[in-house]
Amino acid sequence: MPDSFFVTQQKEENSILNIKRRTKMIVDAVIVGLLFYFTFPLLTGYCAHQYGRSFVIWFTIGCILPIVSFFILFFIISWDEKTTPKYKLSRRERVESEKLVKNLVENLSELSSTGTTRKDFSKQRT
Protein backbone atom coordinates (compact mmCIF):
# COMPACT_ATOMS: atom_id res chain seq x y z
CA MET A 1 0.00 0.00 0.00
CA PRO A 2 1.25 3.43 -0.80
CA ASP A 3 2.21 5.87 1.91
CA SER A 4 -0.29 8.41 0.62
CA PHE A 5 -3.13 6.08 1.68
CA PHE A 6 -1.94 6.10 5.30
CA VAL A 7 -1.42 9.85 5.25
CA THR A 8 -4.95 10.51 3.96
CA GLN A 9 -6.40 8.04 6.46
CA GLN A 10 -4.54 9.80 9.29
CA LYS A 11 -5.81 13.19 8.10
CA GLU A 12 -9.39 11.87 8.09
CA GLU A 13 -8.99 10.52 11.64
CA ASN A 14 -7.55 13.83 12.80
CA SER A 15 -10.42 15.77 11.23
CA ILE A 16 -12.96 13.46 12.91
CA LEU A 17 -11.24 14.00 16.27
CA ASN A 18 -11.24 17.76 15.71
CA ILE A 19 -14.97 17.69 14.96
CA LYS A 20 -15.63 15.70 18.15
CA ARG A 21 -13.54 18.14 20.21
CA ARG A 22 -15.32 21.14 18.73
CA THR A 23 -18.71 19.57 19.35
CA LYS A 24 -17.81 18.86 22.96
CA MET A 25 -16.58 22.44 23.43
CA ILE A 26 -19.79 23.83 21.96
CA VAL A 27 -21.94 21.63 24.22
CA ASP A 28 -19.90 22.69 27.27
CA ALA A 29 -20.23 26.35 26.31
CA VAL A 30 -24.01 26.01 25.89
CA ILE A 31 -24.37 24.32 29.30
CA VAL A 32 -22.30 27.00 31.03
CA GLY A 33 -24.24 29.71 29.22
CA LEU A 34 -27.60 28.25 30.28
CA LEU A 35 -26.45 27.93 33.89
CA PHE A 36 -25.34 31.55 33.87
CA TYR A 37 -28.56 32.67 32.14
CA PHE A 38 -30.87 30.91 34.62
CA THR A 39 -29.04 32.14 37.73
CA PHE A 40 -30.91 35.45 37.99
CA PRO A 41 -34.37 34.06 37.16
CA LEU A 42 -33.96 31.35 39.81
CA LEU A 43 -32.73 33.87 42.36
CA THR A 44 -35.56 36.26 41.53
CA GLY A 45 -38.18 33.51 41.77
CA TYR A 46 -36.79 32.28 45.08
CA CYS A 47 -36.78 35.77 46.61
CA ALA A 48 -40.32 36.39 45.34
CA HIS A 49 -41.49 33.11 46.88
CA GLN A 50 -39.92 34.02 50.23
CA TYR A 51 -41.90 37.27 50.27
CA GLY A 52 -45.21 35.61 49.42
CA ARG A 53 -45.27 36.18 45.69
CA SER A 54 -45.52 33.65 42.87
CA PHE A 55 -42.30 31.82 42.02
CA VAL A 56 -43.47 30.89 38.51
CA ILE A 57 -44.50 34.42 37.55
CA TRP A 58 -41.27 35.99 38.78
CA PHE A 59 -39.17 33.21 37.26
CA THR A 60 -40.84 33.91 33.91
CA ILE A 61 -40.29 37.65 34.28
CA GLY A 62 -36.69 36.86 35.25
CA CYS A 63 -36.22 34.84 32.04
CA ILE A 64 -37.49 37.75 29.96
CA LEU A 65 -35.62 40.50 31.87
CA PRO A 66 -32.87 38.66 33.79
CA ILE A 67 -31.15 41.37 35.84
CA VAL A 68 -33.80 44.08 35.63
CA SER A 69 -36.49 41.83 37.16
CA PHE A 70 -34.36 41.28 40.25
CA PHE A 71 -34.21 45.02 40.95
CA ILE A 72 -37.91 45.49 40.11
CA LEU A 73 -38.84 42.78 42.62
CA PHE A 74 -36.82 44.35 45.40
CA PHE A 75 -38.26 47.77 44.63
CA ILE A 76 -41.78 46.32 44.87
CA ILE A 77 -40.97 44.47 48.11
CA SER A 78 -39.43 47.52 49.78
CA TRP A 79 -42.27 49.77 48.59
CA ASP A 80 -44.84 47.24 49.85
CA GLU A 81 -43.23 47.05 53.29
CA LYS A 82 -42.95 50.85 53.56
CA THR A 83 -46.56 51.52 52.57
CA THR A 84 -48.14 48.73 54.64
CA PRO A 85 -49.50 50.21 57.87
CA LYS A 86 -47.88 48.91 61.04
CA TYR A 87 -51.10 47.32 62.30
CA LYS A 88 -51.46 45.25 59.12
CA LEU A 89 -49.27 42.29 58.30
CA SER A 90 -47.00 42.58 55.30
CA ARG A 91 -47.28 39.96 52.60
CA ARG A 92 -44.28 38.03 53.97
CA GLU A 93 -45.62 38.10 57.52
CA ARG A 94 -49.01 36.86 56.29
CA VAL A 95 -47.38 33.90 54.56
CA GLU A 96 -45.36 33.08 57.68
CA SER A 97 -48.41 33.35 59.94
CA GLU A 98 -50.44 31.13 57.58
CA LYS A 99 -47.69 28.49 57.76
CA LEU A 100 -47.66 28.68 61.57
CA VAL A 101 -51.45 28.34 61.78
CA LYS A 102 -51.38 25.41 59.35
CA ASN A 103 -48.75 23.61 61.46
CA LEU A 104 -50.71 24.33 64.64
CA VAL A 105 -53.93 22.92 63.16
CA GLU A 106 -52.10 19.80 61.98
CA ASN A 107 -50.56 19.28 65.43
CA LEU A 108 -53.91 19.80 67.15
CA SER A 109 -55.67 17.36 64.85
CA GLU A 110 -52.89 14.85 65.47
CA LEU A 111 -53.29 15.25 69.23
CA SER A 112 -57.04 14.89 69.10
CA SER A 113 -56.82 11.77 66.94
CA THR A 114 -54.42 10.08 69.38
CA GLY A 115 -56.58 10.97 72.37
CA THR A 116 -53.84 12.93 74.09
CA THR A 117 -55.15 15.28 76.75
CA ARG A 118 -53.85 18.70 77.59
CA LYS A 119 -52.10 17.43 80.74
CA ASP A 120 -50.42 14.61 78.79
CA PHE A 121 -49.22 17.09 76.20
CA SER A 122 -47.75 19.42 78.83
CA LYS A 123 -45.96 16.46 80.45
CA GLN A 124 -44.50 15.48 77.08
CA ARG A 125 -43.10 18.96 76.52
CA THR A 126 -41.28 19.12 79.87
URHU-V944108 format. One record per residue. N is the residue number from 1. RES is the residue in one letter. SS is DSSP state (alpha for helix, beta for strand, coil for the rest). PSI is psi in whole degrees, 0 to 359 (* if undefined). OMEGA is omega in whole degrees, -180 to 180 (none if undefined). Layout:
n=N res=RES ss=SS psi=PSI omega=OMEGA
n=N res=RES ss=SS psi=PSI omega=OMEGA
This chain:
n=1 res=M ss=coil psi=142 omega=-178
n=2 res=P ss=coil psi=156 omega=-180
n=3 res=D ss=alpha psi=332 omega=-179
n=4 res=S ss=alpha psi=330 omega=178
n=5 res=F ss=alpha psi=315 omega=-180
n=6 res=F ss=alpha psi=324 omega=180
n=7 res=V ss=alpha psi=315 omega=180
n=8 res=T ss=alpha psi=324 omega=178
n=9 res=Q ss=alpha psi=320 omega=178
n=10 res=Q ss=alpha psi=320 omega=178
n=11 res=K ss=alpha psi=320 omega=179
n=12 res=E ss=alpha psi=318 omega=179
n=13 res=E ss=alpha psi=319 omega=179
n=14 res=N ss=alpha psi=320 omega=180
n=15 res=S ss=alpha psi=324 omega=176
n=16 res=I ss=alpha psi=318 omega=178
n=17 res=L ss=alpha psi=320 omega=178
n=18 res=N ss=alpha psi=320 omega=178
n=19 res=I ss=alpha psi=318 omega=179
n=20 res=K ss=alpha psi=319 omega=179
n=21 res=R ss=alpha psi=316 omega=179
n=22 res=R ss=alpha psi=318 omega=180
n=23 res=T ss=alpha psi=317 omega=179
n=24 res=K ss=alpha psi=319 omega=178
n=25 res=M ss=alpha psi=319 omega=-180
n=26 res=I ss=alpha psi=316 omega=179
n=27 res=V ss=alpha psi=316 omega=178
n=28 res=D ss=alpha psi=319 omega=180
n=29 res=A ss=alpha psi=321 omega=179
n=30 res=V ss=alpha psi=317 omega=179
n=31 res=I ss=alpha psi=313 omega=179
n=32 res=V ss=alpha psi=319 omega=179
n=33 res=G ss=alpha psi=317 omega=178
n=34 res=L ss=alpha psi=320 omega=177
n=35 res=L ss=alpha psi=317 omega=179
n=36 res=F ss=alpha psi=319 omega=-178
n=37 res=Y ss=alpha psi=319 omega=-176
n=38 res=F ss=alpha psi=2 omega=179
n=39 res=T ss=alpha psi=309 omega=-179
n=40 res=F ss=alpha psi=318 omega=176
n=41 res=P ss=alpha psi=320 omega=178
n=42 res=L ss=alpha psi=317 omega=179
n=43 res=L ss=alpha psi=318 omega=178
n=44 res=T ss=alpha psi=315 omega=179
n=45 res=G ss=alpha psi=320 omega=179
n=46 res=Y ss=alpha psi=314 omega=179
n=47 res=C ss=alpha psi=320 omega=178
n=48 res=A ss=alpha psi=317 omega=180
n=49 res=H ss=alpha psi=321 omega=180
n=50 res=Q ss=alpha psi=334 omega=180
n=51 res=Y ss=coil psi=19 omega=173
n=52 res=G ss=coil psi=21 omega=178
n=53 res=R ss=coil psi=170 omega=-175
n=54 res=S ss=coil psi=126 omega=177
n=55 res=F ss=alpha psi=314 omega=-174
n=56 res=V ss=alpha psi=316 omega=-179
n=57 res=I ss=alpha psi=313 omega=-178
n=58 res=W ss=alpha psi=332 omega=174
n=59 res=F ss=alpha psi=318 omega=179
n=60 res=T ss=alpha psi=315 omega=177
n=61 res=I ss=alpha psi=321 omega=179
n=62 res=G ss=alpha psi=328 omega=177
n=63 res=C ss=alpha psi=327 omega=-179
n=64 res=I ss=alpha psi=315 omega=180
n=65 res=L ss=coil psi=80 omega=-169
n=66 res=P ss=alpha psi=303 omega=-174
n=67 res=I ss=alpha psi=325 omega=-178
n=68 res=V ss=alpha psi=320 omega=-178
n=69 res=S ss=alpha psi=327 omega=179
n=70 res=F ss=alpha psi=314 omega=180
n=71 res=F ss=alpha psi=325 omega=176
n=72 res=I ss=alpha psi=316 omega=180
n=73 res=L ss=alpha psi=314 omega=-179
n=74 res=F ss=alpha psi=331 omega=173
n=75 res=F ss=alpha psi=315 omega=-180
n=76 res=I ss=alpha psi=317 omega=-180
n=77 res=I ss=alpha psi=313 omega=-179
n=78 res=S ss=alpha psi=322 omega=178
n=79 res=W ss=alpha psi=319 omega=-180
n=80 res=D ss=alpha psi=319 omega=-179
n=81 res=E ss=alpha psi=330 omega=178
n=82 res=K ss=alpha psi=322 omega=-175
n=83 res=T ss=alpha psi=345 omega=179
n=84 res=T ss=coil psi=126 omega=178
n=85 res=P ss=coil psi=153 omega=-175
n=86 res=K ss=coil psi=331 omega=-178
n=87 res=Y ss=coil psi=348 omega=177
n=88 res=K ss=coil psi=149 omega=177
n=89 res=L ss=coil psi=140 omega=173
n=90 res=S ss=coil psi=171 omega=-178
n=91 res=R ss=alpha psi=317 omega=-180
n=92 res=R ss=alpha psi=318 omega=-180
n=93 res=E ss=alpha psi=325 omega=176
n=94 res=R ss=alpha psi=317 omega=-180
n=95 res=V ss=alpha psi=317 omega=179
n=96 res=E ss=alpha psi=318 omega=180
n=97 res=S ss=alpha psi=324 omega=176
n=98 res=E ss=alpha psi=321 omega=177
n=99 res=K ss=alpha psi=317 omega=179
n=100 res=L ss=alpha psi=316 omega=179
n=101 res=V ss=alpha psi=319 omega=179
n=102 res=K ss=alpha psi=315 omega=178
n=103 res=N ss=alpha psi=321 omega=180
n=104 res=L ss=alpha psi=316 omega=179
n=105 res=V ss=alpha psi=318 omega=178
n=106 res=E ss=alpha psi=317 omega=179
n=107 res=N ss=alpha psi=320 omega=179
n=108 res=L ss=alpha psi=319 omega=179
n=109 res=S ss=alpha psi=326 omega=177
n=110 res=E ss=alpha psi=318 omega=179
n=111 res=L ss=alpha psi=318 omega=-179
n=112 res=S ss=alpha psi=329 omega=180
n=113 res=S ss=alpha psi=333 omega=179
n=114 res=T ss=alpha psi=351 omega=179
n=115 res=G ss=coil psi=18 omega=180
n=116 res=T ss=coil psi=133 omega=178
n=117 res=T ss=coil psi=174 omega=-179
n=118 res=R ss=alpha psi=321 omega=180
n=119 res=K ss=alpha psi=318 omega=178
n=120 res=D ss=alpha psi=320 omega=-180
n=121 res=F ss=alpha psi=318 omega=-180
n=122 res=S ss=alpha psi=328 omega=177
n=123 res=K ss=alpha psi=323 omega=179
n=124 res=Q ss=alpha psi=326 omega=-176
n=125 res=R ss=alpha psi=332 omega=-178
n=126 res=T ss=coil psi=* omega=none
